[in-house]
Amino acid sequence: MTAATSRPSGGTSGGRSSGRARRRTPRGGSRLPSVSIALGSLSIASFWVVGLGFVLRVSAIGCGALATARSGVVDDESASLRALLGVVAGVAGITVSAIALFPVLEYL
């Protein structure tokens, strides 16, 4: 058996919209650190695709650098570390791509 709870009809209470309609942001207030990590990991995974990998690497480093400059991220230690991890993942993507490219250069 479940207990019935009363909810106000009309979907809004006091002129405010319901919680489902609102977008939720992480504690740091910015999604850039998470985006930076995602782009960095994709750049490492796509090291063999020259054009796409380059765009992902530069985007990961840019998002991470932009995120570390925001005040909401600077105040939150975990968001700051995620942004730094995104930058490191972008640099790692550049390194892995360069290591994979050197043996191929003699055939170009």
PELIN-V149440 format. One record per residue. N is the residue number from 1. PHI is phi in whole degrees, -180 to 180 (NA if undefined). Layout:
# PELIN-V149440
n=(N & N)
phi=(PHI & PHI)
This chain:
# PELIN-V149440
n=(1 & 2 & 3 & 4 & 5 & 6 & 7 & 8 & 9 & 10 & 11 & 12 & 13 & 14 & 15 & 16 & 17 & 18 & 19 & 20 & 21 & 22 & 23 & 24 & 25 & 26 & 27 & 28 & 29 & 30 & 31 & 32 & 33 & 34 & 35 & 36 & 37 & 38 & 39 & 40 & 41 & 42 & 43 & 44 & 45 & 46 & 47 & 48 & 49 & 50 & 51 & 52 & 53 & 54 & 55 & 56 & 57 & 58 & 59 & 60 & 61 & 62 & 63 & 64 & 65 & 66 & 67 & 68 & 69 & 70 & 71 & 72 & 73 & 74 & 75 & 76 & 77 & 78 & 79 & 80 & 81 & 82 & 83 & 84 & 85 & 86 & 87 & 88 & 89 & 90 & 91 & 92 & 93 & 94 & 95 & 96 & 97 & 98 & 99 & 100 & 101 & 102 & 103 & 104 & 105 & 106 & 107 & 108)
phi=(NA & -119 & -88 & -85 & -112 & -91 & -125 & -68 & -80 & 100 & 82 & -127 & -133 & 69 & 83 & -101 & -80 & -70 & -66 & -72 & -79 & -84 & -84 & -104 & -107 & -63 & -57 & -72 & 86 & -137 & -96 & -60 & -61 & -68 & -65 & -63 & -64 & -63 & -66 & -65 & -69 & -67 & -69 & -68 & -68 & -109 & -65 & -85 & -94 & -64 & -70 & -66 & -61 & -64 & -64 & -66 & -64 & -65 & -66 & -64 & -67 & -65 & -64 & -66 & -68 & -67 & -68 & -70 & -84 & -78 & -68 & -67 & -82 & -63 & -74 & -100 & -65 & -69 & -68 & -65 & -68 & -64 & -65 & -65 & -64 & -65 & -65 & -64 & -66 & -65 & -67 & -64 & -63 & -65 & -65 & -63 & -66 & -67 & -65 & -73 & -83 & -58 & -66 & -83 & -59 & -71 & -94 & -85)
